Amino acid sequence: MSLSRREFLGQQGLGVGAVALAWLLDQQQLLGAPAKASTKAPPKVNPPVDMNLKAPHHEPRAKAMISLFQHGGPAHMDLTDPKPELSRRDGADYTGDVVYSFVNAASKKLLGSRWKFKPHGQCGTELSELLPHTGEIADDICLLRGMHTGANGHEVSIRYFHGGVPGVLGRPHLASWLLYGLGAETQDLPAYMVLTDPGGHPVDGANNWSNGFMPPLLQGTVLRPKEPRILNLDAPSHLRGELQRGNLALLQTLNRRHLEQHAGHSDLEARIASYELAARMQTAAREALDISGETKATLRMYGIDEDATREYGTRCLIARRLVERGVRFVQLFLAGQPWDNHSNLSTALPAICRRTDQPAAALVKDLKQRGMLDSTLVHWGGEIGRLPVVQGDADATKAGRDHNGQGFSIWLAGGGIKPGMTFGATDEFGHRAVENIVTPNDYQATLLHLFGLDWNRLVYLHNGQEQVITNHRDARVVTEILA
């Protein structure tokens, strides 16, 4: 194509000008630098959160856990930790320092136990007459007498036990960490199930089974405390069979298509997973919760034939049936905080022991006779203990004990725990842990270890920060209690 003289000079002049401008900008370091390949490491992200079975860090000893949480703080010096010196000095003034929760009702008058202790089993562990059935499993349990939270309050210590940090809301439960690290053994039942009390929720309510900052898929699934324990488990009769299966398949297709358009929405993922699980549960849950096929001997062992133990015994039996069918973690709660005996200790403590002692011991016996105890970890205990001094009325029949997070007892059984032993100690009055002290963080690190997980390596990213269950607080695996 021919160009006129004017067109040629105009085009070339503009080209030369552009080159000149570029040269001048370069001399003044005003040109943008050419794009370079990024040398930064890609941002860290959490692995996919689902219920698929995952490999542990090391060979596990436990694959399931049942926690019998005793809200309120059982009085260890009356139940699990005999203190002859406390009884000998009953009524004398305590010379040590005491931190009270209720100063107006406080006293420094020592209160010895009103109940007798005796050794049990070949191990000779001394337990109170209020726990005769626990005495029958003394050779199967490890009694930790040196527990310590350092705080006397209920909520602060409960959250420490469950979430790893004293008093902090919004932390995932220990069970959520287990599911995050290991996934589920079954896809037909929720992997983390909560059995609440007919009398209501425990103190601190639903925070006791929270998924915290983890996806909702990892929170506890609550069973109703009375029949039917799961509402609407069956579809209406005219929708059952092939029609229901077709509807569920269509719903699953629509949900999955919607999720593809909104990837990364954990609430949506959890909701879809719950719908799919609900369909599978129609058969599995009904069978797991039906205890009618259990033998009379089993029902009697759990105390289901007695008014005092029927309700708690039924839940303990259901807990065994759930882990037998692949549920990873089951936790039983009591309404309110029945071990919180600020007054009337002489009547309130025997009453809650009558309700819980036989079923708790039966659970350990039942797991053992079925060959399940080796792989199922059982926990019994509260968040705090009680003080060795009188609270309230000086009358021994009406007196109580105030909170004490400085020293108390819990017990563990099965799942790789050394049986028939005691570990740790409180002082001569039962006030403070003084030997082989175990904190809730040590407890968590030890339990995760038994499940094949290293608590330091089980990391979850939250708001750009790496989180572990203890929030990087000091913790140790208590190797002395491992079988």
C-alpha positions as CSV (number, residue, x, y, z in Angstrom):
1,M,0.0,0.0,0.0
2,S,1.4,3.4,-1.0
3,L,1.6,6.2,1.5
4,S,1.8,9.9,0.9
5,R,4.8,11.9,2.2
6,R,2.6,13.5,4.9
7,E,1.2,10.1,6.1
8,F,4.7,8.5,6.2
9,L,6.3,11.3,8.3
10,G,3.3,11.4,10.7
11,Q,3.4,7.7,11.4
12,Q,7.1,7.5,11.8
13,G,7.3,10.6,13.8
14,L,4.8,9.3,16.3
15,G,6.8,6.1,16.5
16,V,10.1,7.9,17.1
17,G,8.4,10.0,19.8
18,A,7.1,7.0,21.6
19,V,10.6,5.5,21.6
20,A,12.1,8.7,22.9
21,L,9.5,9.0,25.6
22,A,10.2,5.5,26.7
23,W,14.0,6.2,26.8
24,L,13.5,9.3,28.9
25,L,11.2,7.6,31.4
26,D,13.7,4.8,31.7
27,Q,16.5,7.2,32.5
28,Q,14.4,8.7,35.3
29,Q,13.5,5.2,36.6
30,L,9.8,5.9,36.0
31,L,9.0,2.9,34.0
32,G,7.3,0.0,35.6
33,A,9.4,-3.1,36.2
34,P,8.6,-6.1,34.1
35,A,6.5,-8.7,35.9
36,K,8.6,-11.3,37.7
37,A,7.5,-14.7,38.8
38,S,6.5,-14.7,42.5
39,T,9.0,-16.2,44.9
40,K,6.6,-16.2,47.8
41,A,5.3,-19.5,49.0
42,P,1.5,-19.9,48.3
43,P,-0.6,-19.1,51.4
44,K,-1.3,-22.0,53.7
45,V,-4.8,-23.4,53.7
46,N,-6.5,-26.0,55.8
47,P,-6.9,-29.5,54.2
48,P,-10.4,-30.4,53.1
49,V,-12.7,-30.9,56.1
50,D,-14.8,-34.0,55.7
51,M,-15.7,-37.2,57.5
52,N,-13.5,-39.4,55.3
53,L,-11.2,-41.6,57.3
54,K,-7.7,-40.1,57.7
55,A,-4.3,-41.6,58.6
56,P,-3.1,-40.8,62.2
57,H,0.4,-39.5,62.9
58,H,1.4,-42.7,64.6
59,E,-0.1,-46.1,65.6
60,P,-3.2,-45.4,67.7
61,R,-4.3,-47.2,70.9
62,A,-7.9,-45.8,70.9
63,K,-10.4,-45.4,68.2
64,A,-13.4,-44.2,70.2
65,M,-14.0,-42.3,73.4
66,I,-16.9,-42.0,75.9
67,S,-16.8,-39.0,78.2
68,L,-19.0,-39.1,81.3
69,F,-18.7,-35.4,82.3
70,Q,-19.7,-34.6,85.9
71,H,-20.6,-30.9,85.9
72,G,-20.2,-29.1,89.1
73,G,-17.1,-30.5,90.7
74,P,-17.3,-33.8,92.6
75,A,-15.9,-33.6,96.1
76,H,-12.7,-35.6,95.7
77,M,-11.9,-35.8,99.5
78,D,-15.3,-37.5,99.9
79,L,-15.1,-39.8,96.9
80,T,-11.7,-40.6,95.4
81,D,-8.9,-39.0,97.5
82,P,-8.9,-40.1,101.2
83,K,-7.5,-37.5,103.6
84,P,-7.0,-39.0,107.1
85,E,-5.4,-35.7,108.4
86,L,-8.4,-33.7,107.2
87,S,-10.7,-36.1,109.1
88,R,-8.4,-36.0,112.2
89,R,-8.5,-32.2,112.3
90,D,-12.2,-31.9,111.5
91,G,-13.5,-28.6,113.0
92,A,-10.1,-27.0,113.4
93,D,-9.1,-23.9,111.5
94,Y,-7.2,-24.3,108.3
95,T,-3.9,-22.3,108.4
96,G,-3.3,-22.2,104.6
97,D,-4.5,-19.6,102.1
98,V,-7.9,-20.2,100.5
99,V,-9.4,-18.7,97.4
100,Y,-13.2,-18.7,97.8
101,S,-15.8,-18.3,95.1
102,F,-18.4,-17.3,97.7
103,V,-16.7,-15.2,100.3
104,N,-19.9,-14.3,102.2
105,A,-20.4,-18.0,103.0
106,A,-16.7,-18.8,103.5
107,S,-15.1,-20.4,106.5
108,K,-11.6,-21.7,107.4
109,K,-13.1,-24.5,109.5
110,L,-11.9,-27.9,108.2
111,L,-14.6,-30.4,107.2
112,G,-13.5,-34.0,107.3
113,S,-15.3,-36.6,105.2
114,R,-18.4,-38.1,106.6
115,W,-17.9,-41.3,104.6
116,K,-15.5,-44.2,105.0
117,F,-12.8,-45.3,102.5
118,K,-11.5,-48.8,101.9
119,P,-9.1,-50.4,99.4
120,H,-10.5,-52.1,96.3
121,G,-9.3,-54.7,93.8
122,Q,-5.8,-56.2,93.6
123,C,-4.4,-52.6,93.1
124,G,-5.8,-51.6,96.5
125,T,-7.0,-48.2,95.4
126,E,-9.0,-46.5,98.2
127,L,-12.4,-45.2,97.3
128,S,-15.4,-43.9,99.3
129,E,-18.3,-46.0,100.3
130,L,-20.4,-43.7,98.1
131,L,-18.8,-45.4,95.1
132,P,-19.2,-49.1,95.6
133,H,-19.6,-49.9,91.9
134,T,-16.6,-47.9,90.9
135,G,-14.7,-49.9,93.5
136,E,-15.6,-53.0,91.5
137,I,-13.7,-51.6,88.5
138,A,-10.7,-50.3,90.5
139,D,-8.3,-52.7,88.7
140,D,-9.5,-51.3,85.3
141,I,-9.2,-47.6,85.9
142,C,-6.4,-45.1,86.3
143,L,-7.3,-42.5,89.0
144,L,-5.6,-39.1,88.5
145,R,-5.5,-37.4,91.8
146,G,-3.4,-34.4,90.9
147,M,-5.7,-32.6,88.4
148,H,-5.3,-28.8,88.3
149,T,-7.0,-26.0,86.4
150,G,-5.8,-23.1,88.5
151,A,-9.3,-21.5,88.4
152,N,-12.2,-22.1,90.6
153,G,-15.1,-21.2,88.3
154,H,-17.2,-23.6,86.4
155,E,-17.3,-22.1,82.9
156,V,-13.6,-21.1,82.9
157,S,-12.6,-24.7,83.8
158,I,-15.2,-26.4,81.6
159,R,-13.9,-24.5,78.6
160,Y,-10.3,-25.3,79.6
161,F,-11.2,-29.0,79.6
162,H,-13.2,-29.0,76.3
163,G,-11.5,-26.2,74.3
164,G,-8.0,-26.0,75.6
165,V,-7.9,-22.4,76.8
166,P,-9.4,-21.3,80.2
167,G,-12.6,-19.4,79.9
168,V,-12.4,-18.6,76.2
169,L,-15.5,-19.1,74.0
170,G,-15.3,-20.0,70.4
171,R,-12.8,-22.8,70.7
172,P,-13.4,-26.2,69.1
173,H,-14.2,-29.1,71.4
174,L,-11.6,-31.9,71.9
175,A,-13.9,-34.1,69.8
176,S,-13.9,-31.6,66.9
177,W,-10.1,-31.8,66.9
178,L,-10.4,-35.6,66.8
179,L,-12.7,-35.6,63.8
180,Y,-10.6,-33.0,62.0
181,G,-7.6,-35.2,62.4
182,L,-9.1,-38.6,61.9
183,G,-12.4,-38.4,60.2
184,A,-15.2,-40.9,61.0
185,E,-15.2,-44.7,61.3
186,T,-18.8,-44.8,60.0
187,Q,-20.8,-42.8,57.5
188,D,-24.2,-43.9,58.8
189,L,-24.1,-42.2,62.1
190,P,-22.8,-38.8,63.4
191,A,-19.2,-39.2,64.5
192,Y,-19.6,-37.0,67.5
193,M,-22.8,-37.5,69.6
194,V,-24.0,-35.7,72.7
195,L,-26.4,-37.4,75.2
196,T,-28.1,-34.7,77.3
197,D,-30.1,-35.0,80.5
198,P,-34.0,-34.9,80.6
199,G,-33.7,-32.2,83.2
200,G,-32.1,-29.8,80.8
201,H,-28.7,-28.7,79.4
202,P,-25.6,-28.6,81.6
203,V,-24.1,-25.3,82.8
204,D,-22.6,-23.4,79.8
205,G,-25.2,-25.0,77.5
206,A,-24.3,-25.7,73.9
207,N,-20.8,-24.3,74.4
208,N,-20.0,-27.8,75.8
209,W,-20.1,-29.4,72.3
210,S,-19.2,-26.4,70.1
211,N,-17.1,-26.7,66.9
212,G,-15.8,-23.2,67.6
213,F,-13.9,-21.7,64.6
214,M,-13.9,-25.1,62.8
215,P,-16.6,-25.9,60.2
216,P,-20.1,-26.9,61.6
217,L,-19.6,-30.4,60.2
218,L,-17.4,-31.0,63.3
219,Q,-19.9,-30.0,66.0
220,G,-21.6,-32.4,68.3
221,T,-25.0,-33.9,67.3
222,V,-27.4,-33.8,70.2
223,L,-29.8,-36.7,70.9
224,R,-33.0,-35.9,72.6
225,P,-33.0,-37.0,76.2
226,K,-36.3,-38.8,75.8
227,E,-37.9,-41.0,73.2
228,P,-38.0,-40.4,70.3
229,R,-34.4,-39.4,70.6
230,I,-34.4,-38.2,67.0
231,L,-37.4,-36.5,65.7
232,N,-38.8,-37.1,62.2
233,L,-36.5,-40.0,61.6
234,D,-39.1,-41.7,59.4
235,A,-40.7,-40.2,56.3
236,P,-44.6,-40.2,56.1
237,S,-45.8,-43.6,55.0
238,H,-47.0,-42.4,51.6
239,L,-43.5,-41.0,50.8
240,R,-41.4,-44.0,51.8
241,G,-39.7,-46.5,49.5
242,E,-38.7,-45.8,45.9
243,L,-40.4,-42.4,45.9
244,Q,-38.3,-41.2,48.9
245,R,-35.1,-42.6,47.4
246,G,-35.8,-40.7,44.1
247,N,-36.6,-37.5,46.0
248,L,-33.4,-37.8,48.0
249,A,-31.3,-38.4,44.9
250,L,-32.8,-35.4,43.2
251,L,-32.1,-33.2,46.3
252,Q,-28.5,-34.4,46.4
253,T,-28.0,-33.6,42.8
254,L,-29.4,-30.0,43.2
255,N,-27.4,-29.5,46.4
256,R,-24.2,-30.6,44.9
257,R,-24.7,-28.4,41.8
258,H,-25.4,-25.4,44.2
259,L,-22.3,-26.2,46.2
260,E,-20.2,-26.1,43.0
261,Q,-21.4,-22.6,42.4
262,H,-20.6,-21.6,46.0
263,A,-17.4,-23.5,46.8
264,G,-15.8,-23.1,50.1
265,H,-19.0,-22.2,52.1
266,S,-18.5,-24.4,55.2
267,D,-22.1,-23.8,56.5
268,L,-23.5,-25.0,53.1
269,E,-21.2,-28.0,53.0
270,A,-22.2,-29.0,56.5
271,R,-25.9,-28.6,55.8
272,I,-25.7,-30.8,52.7
273,A,-23.7,-33.4,54.6
274,S,-26.3,-33.4,57.3
275,Y,-29.1,-34.0,54.8
276,E,-27.2,-36.9,53.3
277,L,-26.4,-38.3,56.7
278,A,-30.0,-38.0,57.9
279,A,-31.1,-40.3,55.0
280,R,-28.6,-42.9,56.0
281,M,-29.5,-42.6,59.7
282,Q,-33.1,-43.8,59.1
283,T,-32.0,-47.4,59.5
284,A,-28.7,-47.1,61.4
285,A,-29.9,-44.7,64.2
286,R,-33.1,-46.6,64.9
287,E,-31.2,-49.8,65.4
288,A,-28.4,-48.2,67.5
289,L,-30.8,-46.5,69.9
290,D,-33.0,-49.6,70.4
291,I,-31.9,-51.3,73.6
292,S,-34.8,-53.8,73.6
293,G,-32.6,-56.6,72.3
294,E,-30.1,-56.3,75.2
295,T,-30.1,-59.2,77.7
296,K,-31.8,-58.8,81.1
297,A,-28.4,-59.3,82.7
298,T,-27.0,-56.3,80.7
299,L,-30.0,-54.1,81.6
300,R,-29.7,-55.1,85.2
301,M,-25.9,-54.4,85.2
302,Y,-26.6,-50.8,84.1
303,G,-29.3,-50.3,86.7
304,I,-32.1,-49.9,84.1
305,D,-34.4,-51.9,86.3
306,E,-34.1,-49.4,89.2
307,D,-35.7,-45.9,89.3
308,A,-32.5,-44.2,90.6
309,T,-30.2,-45.4,87.8
310,R,-32.6,-46.1,84.9
311,E,-32.2,-42.8,83.0
312,Y,-28.4,-42.5,83.3
313,G,-27.9,-46.2,82.8
314,T,-29.9,-46.1,79.6
315,R,-27.7,-43.3,78.2
316,C,-24.5,-45.2,79.2
317,L,-25.8,-48.3,77.4
318,I,-26.7,-46.2,74.3
319,A,-23.2,-44.8,74.4
320,R,-21.7,-48.3,74.3
321,R,-24.0,-49.2,71.4
322,L,-23.0,-46.1,69.5
323,V,-19.2,-46.7,69.7
324,E,-19.9,-50.3,68.9
325,R,-21.3,-49.1,65.6
326,G,-18.4,-46.8,64.7
327,V,-19.2,-43.5,66.5
328,R,-15.9,-41.8,67.3
329,F,-16.8,-39.7,70.4
330,V,-19.8,-39.8,72.7
331,Q,-20.3,-37.4,75.7
332,L,-22.9,-37.6,78.4
333,F,-24.0,-34.6,80.4
334,L,-26.1,-34.0,83.5
335,A,-28.6,-31.2,83.9
336,G,-27.1,-28.0,85.5
337,Q,-24.3,-29.0,87.8
338,P,-25.5,-31.6,90.3
339,W,-22.0,-32.0,91.9
340,D,-22.0,-28.4,92.9
341,N,-22.7,-29.1,96.5
342,H,-22.4,-25.7,98.3
343,S,-24.8,-26.9,100.9
344,N,-26.5,-30.1,102.2
345,L,-23.4,-32.1,101.1
346,S,-24.5,-35.0,103.4
347,T,-27.7,-35.6,101.3
348,A,-26.9,-34.1,97.9
349,L,-23.6,-36.0,97.3
350,P,-25.0,-39.5,98.1
351,A,-28.0,-38.8,95.8
352,I,-25.9,-38.0,92.7
353,C,-23.6,-40.9,93.4
354,R,-26.6,-43.3,93.6
355,R,-27.7,-42.0,90.2
356,T,-24.3,-42.3,88.4
357,D,-22.0,-44.8,90.1
358,Q,-23.5,-48.1,88.9
359,P,-24.1,-47.0,85.3
360,A,-20.6,-45.6,84.9
361,A,-19.0,-48.8,86.3
362,A,-21.3,-50.9,84.2
363,L,-20.1,-49.2,81.0
364,V,-16.5,-50.2,81.8
365,K,-17.5,-53.7,82.7
366,D,-19.6,-54.1,79.5
367,L,-16.9,-52.7,77.2
368,K,-14.4,-55.1,78.8
369,Q,-16.5,-58.2,78.5
370,R,-17.1,-57.4,74.8
371,G,-13.5,-56.9,74.0
372,M,-14.0,-53.2,73.3
373,L,-12.2,-51.6,76.3
374,D,-8.8,-51.9,74.7
375,S,-9.8,-49.6,71.9
376,T,-12.4,-47.4,73.7
377,L,-11.3,-44.7,76.1
378,V,-13.6,-43.9,79.0
379,H,-13.4,-40.7,81.0
380,W,-15.2,-39.8,84.3
381,G,-14.8,-36.5,86.0
382,G,-15.8,-32.9,86.4
383,E,-14.1,-29.6,85.7
384,I,-13.1,-28.8,89.4
385,G,-13.2,-30.3,92.8
386,R,-14.2,-28.9,96.3
387,L,-12.5,-27.1,99.1
388,P,-11.6,-28.9,102.4
389,V,-13.3,-26.2,104.5
390,V,-16.9,-25.7,105.5
391,Q,-19.1,-23.5,103.4
392,G,-22.3,-22.0,104.8
393,D,-24.0,-23.5,107.8
394,A,-21.7,-24.9,110.5
395,D,-24.2,-27.7,111.1
396,A,-22.5,-30.7,109.5
397,T,-25.8,-32.0,108.1
398,K,-26.3,-28.8,106.2
399,A,-22.8,-27.7,105.4
400,G,-21.3,-27.7,101.9
401,R,-18.0,-27.2,100.1
402,D,-17.0,-24.3,97.8
403,H,-15.2,-24.6,94.4
404,N,-11.6,-25.8,94.1
405,G,-9.7,-25.9,90.8
406,Q,-6.3,-26.2,92.6
407,G,-6.5,-30.0,93.0
408,F,-9.1,-32.7,92.3
409,S,-9.6,-36.2,90.7
410,I,-10.8,-37.7,87.5
411,W,-10.4,-41.3,86.2
412,L,-9.7,-42.9,82.8
413,A,-10.0,-46.4,81.6
414,G,-9.2,-48.4,78.4
415,G,-7.9,-47.1,75.1
416,G,-4.2,-47.6,76.1
417,I,-4.4,-46.3,79.7
418,K,-2.6,-48.2,82.4
419,P,-5.2,-49.9,84.6
420,G,-5.3,-50.4,88.3
421,M,-3.2,-47.4,89.3
422,T,-3.4,-43.9,90.9
423,F,-1.3,-41.0,89.7
424,G,-0.7,-37.7,91.3
425,A,-1.6,-36.4,94.7
426,T,-3.0,-33.4,96.6
427,D,-1.7,-32.1,99.9
428,E,-2.8,-33.6,103.2
429,F,-6.1,-31.7,103.2
430,G,-6.9,-32.2,99.5
431,H,-6.6,-28.6,98.7
432,R,-3.8,-28.3,96.2
433,A,-2.2,-30.8,93.7
434,V,1.4,-31.3,94.8
435,E,2.6,-34.4,93.0
436,N,2.5,-35.4,89.3
437,I,0.2,-32.5,88.4
438,V,-1.9,-32.9,85.3
439,T,-3.6,-29.9,83.6
440,P,-6.4,-30.1,81.0
441,N,-3.8,-29.4,78.3
442,D,-1.8,-32.4,79.5
443,Y,-5.1,-34.4,79.5
444,Q,-5.8,-33.3,75.9
445,A,-2.3,-34.0,74.6
446,T,-2.4,-37.4,76.2
447,L,-5.8,-38.3,74.7
448,L,-4.8,-37.2,71.2
449,H,-1.6,-39.2,71.6
450,L,-3.7,-42.3,72.4
451,F,-5.7,-41.7,69.2
452,G,-2.5,-41.5,67.2
453,L,-2.3,-37.7,66.9
454,D,0.5,-35.4,67.9
455,W,-1.2,-32.2,69.3
456,N,1.7,-30.1,68.0
457,R,1.2,-31.3,64.4
458,L,-2.6,-31.1,64.5
459,V,-2.9,-27.6,63.2
460,Y,-5.9,-25.6,62.0
461,L,-5.6,-22.1,60.3
462,H,-7.9,-19.5,61.7
463,N,-7.8,-15.9,60.7
464,G,-4.3,-16.5,59.3
465,Q,-3.0,-18.0,62.5
466,E,-2.0,-21.5,63.2
467,Q,-4.1,-23.0,66.0
468,V,-3.6,-26.1,68.0
469,I,-5.9,-27.5,70.7
470,T,-3.8,-26.0,73.5
471,N,-3.3,-22.6,71.7
472,H,0.4,-23.2,72.1
473,R,0.2,-23.4,75.9
474,D,2.6,-25.8,77.6
475,A,1.4,-29.4,77.5
476,R,2.8,-32.9,77.8
477,V,1.8,-36.4,77.1
478,V,1.5,-38.1,80.5
479,T,3.5,-41.1,79.5
480,E,3.4,-42.5,83.1
481,I,-0.2,-43.5,82.7
482,L,0.1,-45.2,79.3
483,A,-0.1,-49.0,79.2
